[in-house]
Amino acid sequence: MPWLYLHFRHLLLDHIARAREAGAPMAVLCHGSRRVLQACPLAVDLGIRPGTALKTALNLAPELVMVHADDDRQARILEQQAHWLYRYMDRISLYPPDGLLADAGSVRRLYGGLQPLRETLHKALGERQLNATLTTGPTPLAARLLARTGLDCFTESPEDMSAHLAALPLHAVELDERTLQRLTRLGLTTLGELQQLPATELARRLAPETLVHIQRILGQRPDPQTSWQPPHDFRQRADFGLPVEKSQGLLFALQRTLADLESDLQWRQQDTDSLLLIMHHYHQDPSHLRVRTTGPEHRAEAFLNLLRIRLELHPLQAPVEALELQVTRFLDRHVATSTDLLGETPDTGEAWHALVSRLQARLGEQALKHLAPAADHRPERAWSARSLARQVRNQTPDNLPLRPLWLLPHPAPLSVAPEEWLGGPERISGGWWDGERVLRDYYIARLPEGQLAWIYRDNHQGWFVHGWFG
């Protein structure tokens, strides 16, 4: 079965460039040295190469952005790439710091061949501004070695894969230096030439672990892979390279991160109502900014508007080196069935949630209230104003008596006799538990001037107006 390997040529640089709006030459510096380990294409055009001294690189590009190699950070970035690759194929294995392996044979029929799969992945890589070499190989290790040499080997033909593998230089087979020198002295330069040696000769000239390595490349020994499983939550980090001092500078990276979140939610066919934005500072505890919506949401534009408002209201405590977006709460997605008054927009509920969410982001979650029923029969105490942040769905009983929308602050004595009685009586009794007991018989009546009133007579035989119907 063919194996597919993605080798990211400079993953850390691509990751940082994706979070920056202005293009600038960038380079990764080696651990414990002042030499360039990787250089982006823009830096290469200026003459900066791997191995270039830092002083020389700064003379060639004074605006050079320098990033120190970090294994933990690169492993985290690689896992982010596995997250989006999982949408296209499963059985993915991670090869830190810069490679992903996948079983291409299991999805070949799904895409109608490997070439359509290659086109799909190239499009996804372009959207994410990632530079990667895609190769296929007969074994996992063969696909990895071919990709790391930069060979254009993407084929379904076992014969073509074997031919590419036979032409692989021995210095690209990841042999130890001593073994490589011994084989070079024998006049061997490619893996194909090494294959032609008899098995007994290979066993005599190679160390046992080296022989196992060669056999795994050729498929003569099993090479089981550990499949990576994506986490249920969404976590994505954007590193800036240079600290960002103003919140406006965070919006470009946020826009792309939220676009990835929208794509992830679309793939899951779910929504969310809670985002956590973590801003990492240099030598300072991270800042946390949580944004909530009043209903299920998946659109990047809606999330970006809320975060922009919150960032305007909360200036940065310190320059930001990295952003991390986390989503751990997912909601089922419901298809909208209603339309607006003009019959044009099928998501009136979505528009309402967006409006309320923006008001809460600017005014605070406790600034907006909604009316909610209370467990009391007395009309003046049968409702309360509650925060929109903790709405509770209430089951409304059927066949409730007709009630007015306009309830007076205090009942007013009825000054004229009703002209017409339209409904009633409805007896309401309660309040014995708090010392304010009422016993009333409510009626719907039309007054001489045409008003439709909600009136009652209490147990003292007094008549009062308690509300008006429209």
Secondary structure, DSSP 8 states (H G I E B T S, - for coil): --EEEEEETTHHHHHHHHT-SS---EEEE-TTSSBEEEE-HHHHHTT--TT-BHHHHHHH-TT-EEEE--HHHHHHHHHHHHHHHTTT---EEEETTTEEEEESTTTHHHHTSHHHHHHHHHHHHHHTT--EEEEEESSHHHHHHHHHTT-----S-HHHHHHHHHT-BGGGS---HHHHHHHHHTT--BHHHHHTS-HHHHHHHS-HHHHHHHHHHHTSS------B---SSEEEEEEEEEEE-SGGGGHHHHHHHHHHHHHHHHHHTEEEEEEEEEEEETTEEEEEEEEEEEEEE--HHHHHHHHHHHHHHS--SS-EEEEEEEE---EE--------TTS--S-HHHHHHHHHHHHHHHH-TTS-EEEEE-S-SSGGGSEEEEEGGG-------SS-----SEEEEEEEE--S--SEEEEEEEEEEE-TTTT--EEEEEEEEE-TTS-EEEEEEETTS-EEEEEE--
